[in-house]
Amino acid sequence: MNVQKIYIGGWFQRTTLHLSEIYDFLKKAESPLDLEHERLVALRDAMDLQSVEMKLWHLDYVDLISRTGIETKIYEDGLMIVSIENTREVDNDVTALTTYYEQKLSPGISYIFSLGAPIPKELAHIKTIYPYFVVLDHAEQKDIDALMHQFEQERYFDIHEKGFEIYRGDKLYIINNTSESLSDIEKFIEEQIFIREFKTQLHRYLNLHRIIWERIAEVKERGAIRGDEVGAFKGKIESYAKTINLIEARINQMGTYIRTRESIAKENTCLTHFLNVLEFKYETLADTLEYIKDIWTMTKNYVESALSLFSGIQAKSTESSVRNLTVITSMGVGATLIGLFSQKLPQLHVSGVIYFVVVAGVGYSADKLMKRIYQRRMYSIGDIKIAKDIA
């Protein structure tokens, strides 16, 4: 079995501005931002770079090669492709690629983009499972079956086209090259990684919509909430609102990337033989994106209505406490004035001090009691119950 090359990759929205920052970091360990120079140098040195070049293409990219032979291409739209020519066993090469991507490449790239709008915490710690693309050269069926078995992959489907064959498992794509050039197959792999990563991000946003919606609905559908629970839950809703605003910006950016990639794929004659596999993916991705946008708008409205509802309940509880405190304070002041005017001359007596302390204590205790009552009081949550859509 002749293994030509192995690939993994990932994608997150970037622009040509980000690409320039990446190039400066990789070439000179510099950044225009207020980042620690020593850390920049350490992260760059960890990549063990042999060469770094800026390449001009339909989408510009930075091409870097490590001293161990691992090549990385970082495109201006954020696509990163890491590859290695097969030098040992396939599983060893896959491990080497994954280790380089996660432990050497990603920490440096993440650090130079560590300032600015943060990644929502609900997404920051999600571990991505990268698909592994293994390109074989005129492999026999038994070799393909053996490789699937080695990685414990169940075969999902096969695609047989003139010049290449694709055998797909869960985490493994095997491309059997029968007459295509390796560079053309590499372009196809790049598009497949972009499509898969794009779809994965949309799926995360869909799941996050479900989580946020259910957490709010769990409380709203009770019908009532205690006063001392309102503040904590309102704080959670405010954090959801912040998360939604951050992700909404990401979602609104994504349409541009689909159109650009689709246009390049259709104009690139090298991908002509692969369009039967790719062409409908861009259209369905665009449709899915529009669906997620609608879902996210609905989620944002739901969170805003919940925030307004609980803000109103909190204001009502606070207003009641202030009103009762005012009444108690007025009673204490009135009682004190009555005591003073009932004497011929206001004189300082021990009994007067005790009297003042008792009045203050009664007022303080009454205030605490009233606050406790309003904290334990149940407030109704008026919400229209609707049948849930299958999202």
C-alpha positions as CSV (number, residue, x, y, z in Angstrom):
1,M,0.0,0.0,0.0
2,N,1.5,3.3,-1.1
3,V,0.4,6.2,1.1
4,Q,1.1,9.6,-0.6
5,K,0.2,12.1,2.0
6,I,-1.9,12.6,5.2
7,Y,-3.9,15.8,6.1
8,I,-5.8,17.3,8.9
9,G,-7.2,20.8,9.2
10,G,-9.5,23.3,10.8
11,W,-11.3,26.6,10.1
12,F,-12.3,29.7,12.0
13,Q,-13.2,33.1,10.5
14,R,-10.2,35.2,9.6
15,T,-9.4,37.9,7.0
16,T,-6.4,39.2,5.1
17,L,-5.6,41.5,8.1
18,H,-5.3,38.5,10.3
19,L,-3.1,36.7,7.7
20,S,-0.6,39.7,7.9
21,E,-0.4,39.4,11.6
22,I,0.2,35.6,11.4
23,Y,3.0,36.2,8.9
24,D,4.7,38.8,11.1
25,F,4.5,36.4,14.0
26,L,5.9,33.4,12.1
27,K,8.6,35.4,10.3
28,K,9.8,37.7,13.1
29,A,7.9,36.8,16.3
30,E,6.3,40.2,16.2
31,S,2.9,41.6,16.8
32,P,1.4,45.1,16.5
33,L,-0.5,44.4,19.7
34,D,0.6,44.7,23.3
35,L,1.7,41.0,23.7
36,E,4.7,39.7,25.6
37,H,7.7,39.5,23.2
38,E,9.3,36.7,25.1
39,R,6.2,34.6,24.9
40,L,5.9,35.3,21.1
41,V,9.4,34.1,20.6
42,A,8.9,31.0,22.7
43,L,5.7,30.0,20.9
44,R,7.3,30.6,17.5
45,D,10.4,28.6,18.5
46,A,8.1,25.7,19.6
47,M,6.9,25.3,16.0
48,D,10.5,24.4,14.9
49,L,10.2,26.2,11.6
50,Q,12.4,25.6,8.6
51,S,10.7,28.1,6.3
52,V,7.9,30.6,6.2
53,E,6.6,32.1,2.9
54,M,3.7,34.2,1.8
55,K,1.9,32.8,-1.3
56,L,-0.4,34.7,-3.6
57,W,-3.4,32.8,-4.9
58,H,-7.2,33.2,-5.3
59,L,-6.9,33.2,-1.5
60,D,-3.5,34.3,-0.2
61,Y,-1.9,32.0,2.3
62,V,1.1,31.5,4.5
63,D,3.1,28.4,3.8
64,L,5.3,27.1,6.7
65,I,7.3,23.9,6.9
66,S,8.8,22.4,10.1
67,R,12.1,20.7,10.4
68,T,10.2,17.4,10.9
69,G,8.6,17.8,7.4
70,I,5.2,18.9,8.5
71,E,3.7,21.5,6.1
72,T,1.0,24.0,7.2
73,K,-1.0,26.3,4.9
74,I,-2.9,29.1,6.6
75,Y,-5.4,30.9,4.2
76,E,-6.7,34.4,4.6
77,D,-10.2,33.1,5.3
78,G,-8.9,31.1,8.3
79,L,-8.6,27.7,6.8
80,M,-5.6,25.8,8.1
81,I,-4.3,22.6,6.4
82,V,-1.6,20.5,8.1
83,S,0.0,17.7,6.1
84,I,2.9,15.3,6.0
85,E,4.2,12.9,3.4
86,N,4.0,9.3,4.7
87,T,7.3,8.4,6.3
88,R,6.4,5.8,8.9
89,E,3.2,4.0,9.9
90,V,0.0,5.8,9.1
91,D,-1.1,5.9,12.8
92,N,2.2,7.4,13.8
93,D,1.9,10.1,11.1
94,V,-1.6,10.9,12.2
95,T,-0.4,11.3,15.8
96,A,2.5,13.5,14.7
97,L,0.1,15.8,12.8
98,T,-2.4,16.0,15.6
99,T,0.3,16.8,18.2
100,Y,1.8,19.5,16.0
101,Y,-1.6,21.1,15.3
102,E,-2.8,21.1,18.9
103,Q,0.4,21.6,20.9
104,K,2.6,23.7,18.7
105,L,0.6,25.5,16.0
106,S,-2.6,26.3,17.8
107,P,-1.2,27.9,21.0
108,G,0.8,30.4,18.9
109,I,-2.1,31.3,16.6
110,S,-4.5,31.6,19.6
111,Y,-2.1,33.9,21.5
112,I,-1.7,36.5,18.8
113,F,-5.5,36.7,18.6
114,S,-6.1,36.6,22.3
115,L,-7.1,40.3,22.5
116,G,-10.4,41.7,21.3
117,A,-13.9,40.1,21.4
118,P,-13.6,36.8,23.3
119,I,-14.8,33.4,22.2
120,P,-17.9,32.6,24.3
121,K,-17.0,30.2,27.1
122,E,-19.7,27.7,25.8
123,L,-17.5,27.3,22.7
124,A,-14.0,27.9,24.0
125,H,-13.5,24.5,25.5
126,I,-15.1,22.3,22.9
127,K,-12.6,19.8,21.6
128,T,-12.6,19.5,17.8
129,I,-12.2,16.0,16.3
130,Y,-10.4,16.7,13.1
131,P,-11.1,14.4,10.1
132,Y,-8.0,12.6,8.8
133,F,-7.5,12.5,5.1
134,V,-5.3,9.7,3.8
135,V,-4.3,9.8,0.1
136,L,-3.4,6.4,-1.4
137,D,-1.9,5.7,-4.7
138,H,-3.6,3.0,-6.8
139,A,-4.5,1.0,-3.6
140,E,-6.3,-2.3,-3.8
141,Q,-9.6,-2.9,-2.0
142,K,-8.0,-5.1,0.6
143,D,-5.6,-2.3,1.6
144,I,-8.5,0.2,2.0
145,D,-10.4,-2.3,4.1
146,A,-7.3,-2.9,6.3
147,L,-6.8,0.8,6.9
148,M,-10.5,1.2,7.9
149,H,-10.1,-1.7,10.3
150,Q,-6.8,-0.3,11.7
151,F,-8.6,3.0,12.7
152,E,-11.7,1.1,13.8
153,Q,-13.8,3.0,11.3
154,E,-17.2,2.0,10.1
155,R,-17.6,2.8,6.4
156,Y,-20.3,5.4,5.8
157,F,-20.3,5.6,2.1
158,D,-18.1,5.2,-1.1
159,I,-17.8,7.6,-4.0
160,H,-16.3,6.4,-7.3
161,E,-15.4,9.0,-9.8
162,K,-13.1,9.0,-12.8
163,G,-9.6,9.5,-11.4
164,F,-10.3,9.0,-7.7
165,E,-12.3,7.1,-5.1
166,I,-13.5,8.2,-1.7
167,Y,-14.1,5.9,1.3
168,R,-15.5,7.8,4.3
169,G,-15.6,6.7,7.9
170,D,-16.4,8.8,11.0
171,K,-12.9,10.4,11.5
172,L,-11.2,9.0,8.4
173,Y,-11.4,9.9,4.7
174,I,-9.5,7.6,2.4
175,I,-8.9,9.0,-1.1
176,N,-7.6,6.4,-3.6
177,N,-5.9,8.3,-6.3
178,T,-6.1,6.5,-9.6
179,S,-5.2,9.2,-12.1
180,E,-5.4,12.7,-10.5
181,S,-2.5,14.9,-9.5
182,L,-1.8,15.1,-5.8
183,S,-2.1,19.0,-6.0
184,D,-5.6,18.7,-7.4
185,I,-6.6,16.2,-4.7
186,E,-5.2,18.6,-2.1
187,K,-7.4,21.4,-3.3
188,F,-10.4,19.0,-3.0
189,I,-9.3,18.1,0.6
190,E,-9.1,21.8,1.5
191,E,-12.7,22.3,0.3
192,Q,-13.9,19.2,2.2
193,I,-12.3,20.4,5.4
194,F,-13.8,23.9,5.0
195,I,-17.3,22.4,4.4
196,R,-17.0,20.0,7.3
197,E,-15.8,22.7,9.7
198,F,-18.4,25.2,8.6
199,K,-21.1,22.6,9.2
200,T,-19.7,21.7,12.6
201,Q,-19.7,25.3,13.7
202,L,-23.4,25.7,12.7
203,H,-24.2,22.5,14.6
204,R,-22.6,23.9,17.7
205,Y,-24.6,27.1,17.4
206,L,-27.8,25.0,17.0
207,N,-27.0,23.0,20.1
208,L,-26.1,26.1,22.1
209,H,-29.5,27.6,21.1
210,R,-31.2,24.5,22.5
211,I,-29.2,24.7,25.8
212,I,-29.9,28.4,26.4
213,W,-33.6,28.0,25.5
214,E,-34.1,25.1,27.8
215,R,-32.3,26.7,30.8
216,I,-34.6,29.8,30.5
217,A,-37.7,27.8,29.8
218,E,-37.1,25.6,32.9
219,V,-37.6,28.6,35.1
220,K,-40.2,30.5,33.1
221,E,-42.4,27.5,32.8
222,R,-42.6,27.0,36.6
223,G,-45.2,29.8,36.7
224,A,-43.6,31.4,39.8
225,I,-40.2,32.3,41.3
226,R,-39.0,33.4,44.8
227,G,-37.7,36.9,45.3
228,D,-34.3,35.7,46.4
229,E,-33.9,33.7,43.2
230,V,-34.5,36.6,40.8
231,G,-31.1,38.3,41.0
232,A,-29.1,35.2,40.4
233,F,-31.2,34.1,37.4
234,K,-31.2,37.6,36.0
235,G,-27.4,37.5,36.1
236,K,-27.4,34.2,34.1
237,I,-29.7,35.7,31.5
238,E,-27.4,38.7,31.1
239,S,-24.5,36.3,30.5
240,Y,-26.6,34.5,27.9
241,A,-27.4,37.8,26.2
242,K,-23.6,38.6,26.0
243,T,-22.9,35.1,24.5
244,I,-25.7,35.6,22.0
245,N,-24.4,38.9,20.8
246,L,-20.9,37.5,20.4
247,I,-22.1,34.5,18.4
248,E,-24.5,36.5,16.3
249,A,-21.6,38.5,15.0
250,R,-19.8,35.3,14.0
251,I,-22.9,33.9,12.3
252,N,-23.4,37.0,10.3
253,Q,-19.9,36.8,9.0
254,M,-20.2,33.2,7.7
255,G,-22.2,33.9,4.5
256,T,-19.3,35.7,2.8
257,Y,-17.0,32.7,3.2
258,I,-19.4,30.3,1.5
259,R,-19.8,32.6,-1.5
260,T,-16.0,33.1,-1.8
261,R,-15.2,29.4,-1.6
262,E,-17.9,28.4,-4.0
263,S,-16.8,31.0,-6.5
264,I,-13.2,29.8,-6.4
265,A,-14.1,26.1,-6.6
266,K,-16.2,26.7,-9.8
267,E,-13.6,28.9,-11.4
268,N,-10.7,26.5,-10.7
269,T,-10.3,24.1,-13.5
270,C,-8.3,21.8,-11.3
271,L,-11.5,21.1,-9.3
272,T,-13.6,20.3,-12.4
273,H,-13.6,16.5,-11.7
274,F,-14.6,17.1,-8.1
275,L,-17.6,19.3,-8.5
276,N,-20.0,16.4,-8.6
277,V,-19.0,15.8,-5.0
278,L,-18.9,19.4,-3.9
279,E,-21.4,21.5,-5.8
280,F,-24.5,20.8,-3.8
281,K,-22.7,21.2,-0.5
282,Y,-22.3,24.9,-0.8
283,E,-26.0,25.5,-1.6
284,T,-27.1,23.3,1.4
285,L,-24.6,25.0,3.7
286,A,-26.0,28.4,2.7
287,D,-29.6,27.2,3.4
288,T,-28.5,25.8,6.8
289,L,-26.8,29.1,7.6
290,E,-30.0,31.0,7.0
291,Y,-31.9,28.5,9.2
292,I,-29.4,29.1,12.0
293,K,-29.7,32.8,11.6
294,D,-33.5,32.6,12.0
295,I,-33.1,30.3,15.0
296,W,-30.6,32.7,16.6
297,T,-32.8,35.7,16.1
298,M,-35.6,33.8,17.8
299,T,-33.3,32.8,20.7
300,K,-32.1,36.4,21.0
301,N,-35.7,37.7,21.3
302,Y,-36.5,35.0,23.8
303,V,-33.6,35.9,26.0
304,E,-34.4,39.7,25.8
305,S,-38.0,39.0,26.8
306,A,-36.8,36.9,29.7
307,L,-34.4,39.6,30.8
308,S,-37.1,42.2,30.6
309,L,-39.5,40.0,32.7
310,F,-37.0,39.3,35.5
311,S,-35.8,42.8,35.5
312,G,-39.4,43.9,36.2
313,I,-39.8,41.4,39.0
314,Q,-36.5,42.5,40.6
315,A,-37.6,46.2,40.3
316,K,-40.9,45.3,41.9
317,S,-39.3,43.5,44.8
318,T,-36.8,46.4,45.4
319,E,-39.5,49.0,45.2
320,S,-41.6,47.1,47.9
321,S,-38.5,46.9,50.2
322,V,-37.7,50.6,49.8
323,R,-41.4,51.5,50.5
324,N,-41.5,49.5,53.7
325,L,-38.1,50.8,54.8
326,T,-39.4,54.3,54.3
327,V,-42.5,53.6,56.4
328,I,-40.4,52.0,59.2
329,T,-37.9,54.9,59.2
330,S,-40.8,57.5,59.4
331,M,-42.3,55.7,62.3
332,G,-39.0,55.7,64.2
333,V,-38.4,59.3,63.6
334,G,-41.9,60.2,64.6
335,A,-41.6,58.2,67.9
336,T,-38.3,60.0,68.7
337,L,-39.8,63.4,68.1
338,I,-42.8,62.7,70.2
339,G,-40.5,61.6,73.1
340,L,-38.4,64.7,72.8
341,F,-41.3,67.2,72.7
342,S,-43.0,65.5,75.7
343,Q,-40.2,66.8,77.9
344,K,-39.8,70.4,79.0
345,L,-36.1,70.6,77.9
346,P,-34.4,68.0,75.8
347,Q,-31.8,66.5,78.1
348,L,-29.4,63.5,77.6
349,H,-30.4,60.6,79.9
350,V,-29.4,57.0,79.9
351,S,-33.0,56.1,79.5
352,G,-33.1,58.2,76.3
353,V,-30.1,56.4,74.8
354,I,-31.6,53.1,75.6
355,Y,-34.9,54.3,74.1
356,F,-33.0,55.4,70.9
357,V,-31.2,52.0,70.6
358,V,-34.5,50.1,71.1
359,V,-36.2,52.2,68.4
360,A,-33.2,51.7,66.0
361,G,-33.1,48.0,66.7
362,V,-36.8,47.6,66.1
363,G,-36.5,49.5,62.8
364,Y,-33.5,47.4,61.7
365,S,-35.2,44.1,62.6
366,A,-38.4,45.2,60.9
367,D,-36.5,46.1,57.8
368,K,-34.7,42.7,57.8
369,L,-38.1,40.9,58.3
370,M,-39.7,42.7,55.4
371,K,-36.8,42.0,53.1
372,R,-37.0,38.3,54.1
373,I,-40.7,38.3,53.4
374,Y,-40.2,39.8,50.0
375,Q,-37.3,37.4,49.3
376,R,-39.5,34.4,50.1
377,R,-42.5,35.8,48.3
378,M,-43.4,34.0,45.1
379,Y,-43.8,36.1,42.0
380,S,-45.8,34.9,39.1
381,I,-44.1,34.5,35.7
382,G,-46.6,35.3,33.0
383,D,-45.5,33.5,29.8
384,I,-47.3,32.2,26.8
385,K,-46.7,28.5,26.4
386,I,-46.1,27.4,22.8
387,A,-45.5,24.1,21.2
388,K,-41.7,23.5,20.7
389,D,-40.4,23.4,17.2
390,I,-38.1,20.5,16.3
391,A,-34.8,22.6,16.0
